[in-house]
Amino acid sequence: MTVSDLTDKCGFTLVAGNSLEAEVNSGYVGDLLSDVMGNAPSNCVWMTVQSHQNIIAVASIVNASVILLCNGRSFEDETLEKAKSTGVNLMKTPLSSFEACMKLFEAGFKG
Amino acid sequence: MMQPTTDKSSIDSLLEKLGEYFADMPASELMNPNVLTMSKDRTLWHTKELMRIRKISGVPIVDQKRRLIGLVSIEDIIVALENELIGERIEKHMTRRVVTVAPDETLTSVVAKFNRYRFGRFPVVNSEGTLLGIITKKDIIGAILERFRLMYVHDERRKSALEGTTEWFEKSLISGDYVEKDSANFAFNIDYTDVDMVGIGAAELKKFLIARGLDEQSVRRISIATYEAEVNVVIHSGSEGTIYCWMENGKTVKVRVEDTGKGIENIEQALKEGYSTASDHVRELGFGAGMGLSNMRRCSDKMMVMSEVGKGVVVEMIFEISGGKKDDSERSN
């Protein structure tokens, strides 16, 4: 799957698309940054409720393909700016992290 | 003529040396908690078989509540065999006055007991008399080696380093050599104390390593470990800090992150997963999971932390590079 497949097949809203053809082949759910640092695999979709700018550094260090912000939250302006300058993809959804995982599953995502 | 055998076995002299560095390690960390026990109603023959099969030299005897009531050692078995008592119940022949160790007794005290009593093992028993584990000299060496995996300086070097405050910042924690900061291949000043900025240094280092042609996997673990160290400087030190990186002969990468801030009050505790002193504000941002140091330990091949309250923290990490050159498939985004 690619980043753009996530918007097309799962209905997640693209907020910042910097490299839509990036491969997504796994996923991780986490709101504690060190936990994500320690455990998120490369090329994953990272589902979280954290929206402040630190998530950009985390995503780019672990090579996450896209950050999916859950529970209908919105990214802060600084986060959007940083995403632009570092090339991290951002999406959001009204769904909870769990529901978002189910959505991925229904769309045939095999992480 | 052959030299007479030394009166000290090599394991004893090793213990003596290591003991100086780990003097304060408690028995609860030195012991083997998976101790094989028997009830007093079995026979000495059963004990002998257990010892033979599991290759152990002593078996604690416990009651139904796992309280220690005696011990059968290999000497007891030999005596029983000589006197043809091997078929009798343990209760009649076990050693009842067992010398035990409390879980909070230090390595120094345990080693002193080994020297004083010349027993091969000491059961570890809490104040209620419940058996918690057993300590042999081998268990001590094992526990110390485990500790070495994360090299942790709490010894004379640390003390002497801290007395001359500037000295500490000039020497490598791992090799003891003077650190030539000018020769670092990469240096980044963490000159901000704003949590929002965290990660800039690690991201810069990542860029640098990729440009140097390091493989993706190595870049990833070095960046993660450096990020965590950077987070610690920003969140906890209350001071500025510096990230240094040296690439040694393409096989080893050394990262050193230092600050001159508050320091870590209790390194032991700080190293435990889940322990954090982060403020509520910082926790809300998703920091302070108490996993920073353990992430650093996991990502690096060697790690050493030195700190003194009020003087700062130095973290040194060594990464062995296995992969060699980067592969060409690296994405260009």
Contacts between the chains, C-beta under 8 A, distances in Angstrom:
chain1	res1	chain2	res2	distance
A	18	B	333	7.0
A	19	B	331	7.7
A	19	B	333	4.1
A	22	B	331	7.2
A	22	B	333	6.7
A	31	B	286	5.4
A	32	B	286	5.4
A	32	B	287	7.9
A	32	B	289	3.8
A	32	B	291	7.2
A	33	B	231	7.7
A	33	B	285	7.7
A	33	B	286	4.4
A	33	B	287	5.7
A	33	B	289	7.1
A	34	B	228	6.5
A	34	B	231	7.7
A	34	B	287	7.3
A	34	B	289	4.4
A	34	B	290	7.7
A	34	B	291	3.8
A	34	B	292	5.3
A	34	B	295	5.7
A	35	B	289	5.4
A	35	B	291	6.0
A	37	B	224	5.2
A	37	B	227	6.3
A	37	B	228	6.6
A	37	B	291	7.7
A	37	B	295	5.6
A	38	B	224	7.3
A	38	B	291	5.8
A	38	B	294	7.5
A	38	B	295	4.4
A	38	B	298	6.7
A	42	B	216	7.6
A	42	B	220	6.9
A	48	B	286	7.8
A	50	B	285	7.0
A	50	B	286	4.7
A	52	B	196	7.0
A	52	B	285	5.7
A	53	B	196	5.4
A	54	B	195	7.1
A	54	B	196	6.8
A	54	B	198	5.8
A	54	B	199	6.5
A	54	B	285	6.2
A	54	B	286	7.0
A	54	B	287	7.6
A	55	B	286	7.8
A	56	B	199	7.6
A	57	B	198	6.4
A	57	B	199	2.5
A	57	B	200	7.4
A	57	B	202	6.9
A	57	B	203	6.0
A	57	B	227	6.9
A	58	B	199	7.1
A	58	B	227	7.5
A	60	B	203	6.2
A	60	B	206	7.6
A	61	B	199	6.9
A	61	B	202	5.9
A	61	B	203	6.8
A	61	B	206	6.4
A	61	B	220	7.5
A	61	B	223	4.6
A	61	B	224	6.0
A	61	B	227	5.4
A	62	B	220	7.0
A	62	B	224	6.9
A	63	B	216	7.8
A	63	B	220	6.6
A	78	B	196	6.8
A	86	B	203	7.4
A	87	B	333	4.9
